[in-house]
């Protein structure tokens, strides 16, 4: 079973920052103020760093899973794709 997101329970309660985020994300009519509020919320909760840390954790797990495979060109390519994907975001 997949781990539930920390945001899901708060989203259902309709409290605080979640409403601002849900109201602005994907809303092409969101005002500049709404967008700035969402950016401020993301900054307040260090969302970018936490997301990058989580991505690095997943990348490390993917590389570790590849270790069980025999060495091959495809294994090398897959590892490089993982490293490149996470490296781009940093």
Residue pairs with C-beta under 8 A, 6 or more apart in sequence:
7 18
10 16
10 18
11 18
11 22
17 41
17 44
17 45
20 34
20 37
20 38
20 41
21 38
21 41
23 30
23 34
24 30
24 34
24 35
24 37
24 38
25 38
27 34
41 47
42 48
52 86
52 89
52 90
55 85
55 86
55 89
56 86
59 82
59 83
59 85
59 86
62 78
62 82
63 79
63 82
63 83
66 75
66 78
66 79
69 75
